[in-house]
């Protein structure tokens, strides 16, 4: 009986040790919300960041707990090797602060908008600013990350090659933002030249009137393609459908590809649609998106009243639209 009791107590003890080990080593994550800016276009994002660079995370240096300065969350500091600056200048080595980290043991505190933890020996494209001098937990030259959109993991980055010689995915990702930094205003997309109204109407399978709302933010859920030129996405929200494609029921977005963010400065290509302005659009529907790639595909209908049906718009607006739909089959 005594032996049996010892065996039972031993089993209980071992079980408690195992449970304790699992509990102590299980990663527990405390998720907080933060008030961070979401940028509608690549230009807005680039303008908000003083530094854009490709960098390698060398190692984790330290974690600093909240001390009354900065924001009430642990700071994880990483040592950084900077491969190349795309915007801004600085040293080739530095420190970068990830807002979030271990509170104690295996309990983490993270922002929901910044829950992608940096990985040692990995390369990233960083969009960042330096720490505010009022934040005593950080050094004045520390870079700071407070949301996921500030870091893009460059999978399969080859340190033996220059940025321009990286694989297609990395080259396109870098080029997309470098084109904005370098203020590239026009792109050769290899589009056919359409010289007449009839050619324009026949070239596209969908024609509609559309009023621009807010563009979609840059979160990971957005259907952005990995291409080397800027895109701005909007919800479809058709005001008046003039030419319908069979696949229109599956369309969720309008993509403006290769927009000129500096259109007021240099009116080549086409500019970003203005919120609450109404346009006549010509596009081809593919997958869940209609792409607008040329200034021939977008005509602003100045004075369009979104509170009225199309039939009650001004004669001038109806005349512009009619000059196109006369060529519909």
C-alpha positions as CSV (number, residue, x, y, z in Angstrom):
1,X,0.0,0.0,0.0
2,X,2.8,2.3,0.9
3,X,4.6,1.6,-2.4
4,X,1.5,2.2,-4.3
5,X,1.1,5.6,-2.5
6,X,4.7,6.5,-3.4
7,X,4.1,5.6,-7.0
8,X,0.9,7.7,-7.2
9,X,2.6,10.7,-5.5
10,X,5.6,10.4,-7.8
11,X,3.3,10.4,-10.9
12,X,1.5,13.5,-9.5
13,X,4.8,15.2,-8.8
14,X,6.2,14.5,-12.3
15,X,2.9,15.6,-13.9
16,X,3.0,18.9,-11.9
17,X,6.6,19.5,-13.0
18,X,5.7,18.8,-16.7
19,X,2.6,21.1,-16.5
20,X,4.7,23.8,-14.7
21,X,7.3,23.6,-17.4
22,X,4.8,23.8,-20.2
23,X,3.0,26.8,-18.5
24,X,6.2,28.7,-17.9
25,X,7.5,28.1,-21.4
26,X,4.3,28.7,-23.3
27,X,4.3,32.0,-25.1
28,X,1.5,34.3,-23.8
29,X,0.7,37.4,-25.9
30,X,-1.0,40.5,-24.6
31,X,-2.5,42.3,-27.6
32,X,-3.0,46.1,-27.4
33,X,-4.6,48.5,-29.8
34,X,-2.7,51.6,-30.9
35,X,-3.6,54.8,-32.7
36,X,-1.4,54.5,-35.7
37,X,-1.7,56.3,-39.1
38,X,-2.8,54.2,-42.1
39,X,-1.7,55.7,-45.4
40,X,-3.9,55.6,-48.5
41,X,-1.1,55.8,-51.1
42,X,2.6,55.0,-51.3
43,X,3.4,58.7,-51.6
44,X,1.7,59.5,-48.3
45,X,3.6,56.7,-46.6
46,X,6.9,57.7,-48.1
47,X,6.4,61.4,-47.2
48,X,5.8,60.4,-43.6
49,X,9.1,58.5,-43.3
50,X,12.5,60.2,-43.3
51,X,14.3,57.0,-43.9
52,X,13.7,54.1,-46.2
53,X,16.4,51.4,-46.4
54,X,17.2,47.7,-46.8
55,X,18.6,46.4,-43.5
56,X,19.6,43.1,-41.9
57,X,18.7,42.2,-38.3
58,X,21.9,41.1,-36.7
59,X,20.7,40.2,-33.2
60,X,18.5,41.2,-30.3
61,X,20.3,43.7,-28.0
62,X,17.9,44.2,-25.1
63,X,14.3,44.8,-24.0
64,X,13.4,47.9,-22.1
65,X,10.3,48.1,-20.0
66,X,8.1,51.1,-19.8
67,X,9.7,53.9,-17.7
68,X,7.2,56.7,-18.2
69,X,8.6,57.9,-21.5
70,X,7.4,56.9,-25.0
71,X,4.5,54.5,-25.1
72,X,3.4,52.0,-22.4
73,X,4.7,48.9,-24.0
74,X,8.1,47.1,-23.9
75,X,10.7,48.1,-26.4
76,X,12.8,45.4,-28.1
77,X,16.1,46.8,-29.4
78,X,17.8,45.1,-32.3
79,X,21.3,45.7,-33.7
80,X,21.0,46.5,-37.4
81,X,23.2,46.4,-40.5
82,X,22.1,48.8,-43.1
83,X,22.7,47.6,-46.7
84,X,21.5,50.6,-48.6
85,X,19.5,53.8,-48.1
86,X,16.7,54.5,-50.6
87,X,15.7,57.7,-48.7
88,X,17.8,59.6,-46.2
89,X,21.4,59.0,-45.3
90,X,23.2,57.6,-42.3
91,X,25.6,55.0,-40.9
92,X,25.9,51.5,-42.1
93,X,25.2,50.1,-38.6
94,X,22.6,51.2,-36.1
95,X,19.8,50.1,-33.7
96,X,16.1,49.7,-34.5
97,X,13.4,49.6,-31.8
98,X,10.4,47.3,-32.2
99,X,7.5,48.6,-30.1
100,X,6.6,45.5,-28.3
101,X,8.3,42.6,-26.6
102,X,8.6,40.5,-23.4
103,X,7.0,41.8,-20.3
104,X,8.5,39.0,-18.2
105,X,9.3,35.3,-18.7
106,X,7.4,34.2,-21.8
107,X,4.7,36.9,-21.6
108,X,4.7,39.3,-24.5
109,X,3.0,42.6,-25.1
110,X,2.4,43.5,-28.7
111,X,0.3,46.0,-30.7
112,X,-2.2,44.4,-32.9
113,X,-0.9,46.6,-35.8
114,X,2.7,45.5,-35.0
115,X,2.6,41.8,-34.3
116,X,5.1,40.6,-36.9
117,X,8.3,40.2,-34.7
118,X,11.6,40.8,-36.4
119,X,13.7,37.8,-37.3
120,X,17.4,37.5,-36.7
121,X,19.7,37.4,-39.8
122,X,16.7,38.3,-42.0
123,X,16.7,41.2,-44.5
124,X,13.9,43.8,-44.5
125,X,12.8,46.9,-46.4
126,X,12.3,49.4,-43.6
127,X,10.2,52.6,-43.6
128,X,11.0,54.6,-40.4
129,X,11.9,57.7,-38.5
130,X,14.3,58.2,-35.6
131,X,13.2,58.2,-32.0
132,X,11.8,61.4,-30.4
133,X,14.4,62.9,-28.0
134,X,11.7,63.0,-25.2
135,X,11.8,59.2,-25.2
136,X,14.5,58.5,-22.7
137,X,14.5,54.7,-23.2
138,X,16.0,55.2,-26.7
139,X,19.1,56.8,-28.1
140,X,18.7,59.7,-30.4
141,X,19.8,57.8,-33.5
142,X,17.6,54.8,-32.9
143,X,15.1,54.0,-35.6
144,X,11.6,53.0,-34.4
145,X,8.9,50.6,-35.7
146,X,5.3,50.8,-34.4
147,X,3.4,49.0,-37.1
148,X,3.7,46.1,-39.5
149,X,3.6,48.3,-42.7
150,X,7.0,49.7,-41.7
151,X,8.8,46.5,-42.5
152,X,8.7,44.2,-45.5
153,X,10.5,40.9,-45.1
154,X,12.7,40.3,-48.2
155,X,12.6,36.5,-48.5
156,X,15.6,34.9,-50.2
157,X,17.6,38.1,-50.2
158,X,21.1,37.3,-51.5
159,X,23.8,39.3,-49.7
160,X,26.3,38.6,-52.5
161,X,24.2,40.6,-55.0
162,X,23.4,44.2,-55.3
163,X,19.8,45.4,-54.8
164,X,19.3,45.6,-58.6
165,X,20.4,42.0,-59.0
166,X,18.0,40.4,-56.5
167,X,15.3,38.1,-57.6
168,X,12.2,39.5,-59.3
169,X,10.0,39.6,-56.2
170,X,12.6,41.6,-54.2
171,X,13.5,43.9,-57.2
172,X,9.8,44.7,-57.8
173,X,9.1,45.4,-54.2
174,X,12.1,47.8,-53.9
175,X,11.4,49.4,-57.3
176,X,7.8,50.2,-56.4
177,X,8.9,52.4,-53.5
178,X,12.1,53.7,-55.2
179,X,10.0,55.0,-58.1
180,X,8.0,57.1,-55.6
181,X,11.1,58.4,-53.9
182,X,12.7,59.2,-57.2
183,X,9.4,60.9,-58.3
184,X,8.9,58.8,-61.5
185,X,5.8,60.3,-63.2
186,X,5.2,58.1,-66.2
187,X,5.5,54.4,-66.9
188,X,5.7,52.4,-70.1
189,X,3.1,49.7,-69.7
190,X,3.2,48.6,-73.3
191,X,-0.4,49.6,-73.9
192,X,-1.8,49.9,-77.4
193,X,-2.3,53.4,-78.8
194,X,-6.0,54.3,-79.2
195,X,-6.6,57.2,-81.4
196,X,-10.4,57.5,-81.7
197,X,-13.4,57.4,-79.4
198,X,-14.6,54.3,-81.1
199,X,-11.3,52.5,-80.5
200,X,-11.4,53.4,-76.8
201,X,-15.0,52.2,-76.4
202,X,-14.3,48.9,-78.1
203,X,-11.0,48.3,-76.3
204,X,-12.6,47.9,-72.9
205,X,-15.2,45.4,-71.7
206,X,-16.6,47.7,-69.0
207,X,-17.7,51.3,-69.0
208,X,-19.2,53.0,-66.0
209,X,-19.5,56.2,-64.0
210,X,-17.8,56.1,-60.7
211,X,-17.5,58.5,-57.7
212,X,-14.2,58.2,-55.8
213,X,-14.5,57.4,-52.1
214,X,-11.5,57.0,-49.7
215,X,-8.9,54.8,-51.2
216,X,-8.1,51.5,-49.4
217,X,-5.4,51.5,-46.7
218,X,-2.1,49.6,-47.1
219,X,-2.9,46.7,-44.8
220,X,-1.8,43.2,-45.7
221,X,-5.4,42.3,-46.5
222,X,-5.5,44.6,-49.5
223,X,-5.4,42.9,-52.9
224,X,-2.2,44.7,-54.0
225,X,-0.1,43.0,-56.6
226,X,3.6,42.8,-56.2
227,X,4.5,45.0,-59.1
228,X,7.2,47.7,-59.5
229,X,4.9,50.7,-60.1
230,X,2.5,52.4,-57.7
231,X,-1.1,51.3,-57.5
232,X,-4.0,52.8,-55.6
233,X,-7.1,50.6,-54.9
234,X,-10.7,51.7,-54.4
235,X,-13.9,49.8,-53.8
236,X,-15.9,49.4,-57.0
237,X,-19.1,51.5,-56.0
238,X,-20.5,52.0,-59.6
239,X,-22.7,55.0,-59.9
240,X,-24.0,54.2,-63.4
241,X,-23.2,51.1,-65.5
242,X,-22.9,51.8,-69.2
243,X,-21.2,48.7,-70.6
244,X,-21.3,45.5,-68.6
245,X,-19.0,42.5,-68.7
246,X,-20.2,39.0,-67.6
247,X,-17.6,38.9,-64.8
248,X,-18.6,42.2,-63.3
249,X,-20.4,40.4,-60.5
250,X,-17.1,39.2,-59.2
251,X,-15.4,42.6,-59.3
252,X,-14.6,44.2,-55.9
253,X,-11.9,46.8,-56.7
254,X,-10.7,49.4,-59.1
255,X,-6.9,49.6,-59.4
256,X,-5.2,52.8,-60.7
257,X,-1.9,51.5,-61.9
258,X,1.1,53.9,-62.5
259,X,-0.6,57.0,-61.1
260,X,1.3,60.3,-61.1
261,X,1.2,61.5,-57.5
262,X,2.7,64.8,-58.7
263,X,0.1,65.5,-61.4
264,X,-0.3,69.2,-60.4
265,X,3.5,69.6,-60.7
266,X,3.8,67.7,-64.0
267,X,0.6,66.6,-65.7
268,X,1.8,63.5,-67.5
269,X,0.0,60.2,-67.2
270,X,-2.9,60.6,-64.9
271,X,-3.3,61.7,-61.3
272,X,-4.8,60.1,-58.3
273,X,-8.6,60.3,-58.3
274,X,-10.0,63.0,-56.0
275,X,-12.3,62.0,-53.2
276,X,-16.0,62.7,-54.0
277,X,-15.2,63.6,-57.6
278,X,-17.0,61.6,-60.3
279,X,-15.4,60.0,-63.4
280,X,-16.3,58.2,-66.6
281,X,-14.1,55.1,-66.6
282,X,-13.1,52.5,-69.2
283,X,-11.5,49.3,-68.0
284,X,-11.1,45.5,-68.5
285,X,-12.3,43.3,-65.7
286,X,-9.8,40.6,-64.6
287,X,-10.1,38.4,-61.5
288,X,-11.7,40.7,-58.9
289,X,-10.2,44.0,-60.2
290,X,-10.7,46.5,-63.0
291,X,-7.4,48.1,-63.9
292,X,-7.0,51.7,-65.0
293,X,-3.6,52.2,-66.6
294,X,-3.9,55.1,-69.0
295,X,-5.3,58.7,-68.9
296,X,-7.5,57.6,-71.9
297,X,-9.4,55.4,-69.4
298,X,-10.5,58.2,-67.0
299,X,-12.5,61.3,-67.7
300,X,-13.6,63.6,-64.9
301,X,-17.3,64.6,-65.0
302,X,-17.0,68.1,-63.5
303,X,-20.2,69.2,-61.7
304,X,-21.7,65.7,-61.5
305,X,-24.3,65.7,-58.7
306,X,-24.1,62.3,-56.9
307,X,-27.5,63.0,-55.3
308,X,-29.2,62.9,-58.6
309,X,-29.8,60.1,-61.1
310,X,-27.8,60.1,-64.3
311,X,-30.9,61.1,-66.3
312,X,-31.1,64.3,-64.2
313,X,-27.5,65.4,-64.7
314,X,-26.6,68.5,-66.7
315,X,-26.8,68.4,-70.5
316,X,-23.1,69.0,-70.6
317,X,-22.3,65.9,-68.6
318,X,-24.8,63.8,-70.6
319,X,-23.3,65.1,-73.8
320,X,-19.8,64.0,-72.8
321,X,-21.0,60.5,-71.8
322,X,-23.2,60.2,-74.9
323,X,-20.3,60.9,-77.2
324,X,-18.8,57.6,-76.0
325,X,-21.8,55.4,-75.5
326,X,-22.9,56.2,-79.1
327,X,-20.1,53.7,-80.1
328,X,-21.4,50.8,-78.0
329,X,-22.4,47.7,-79.9
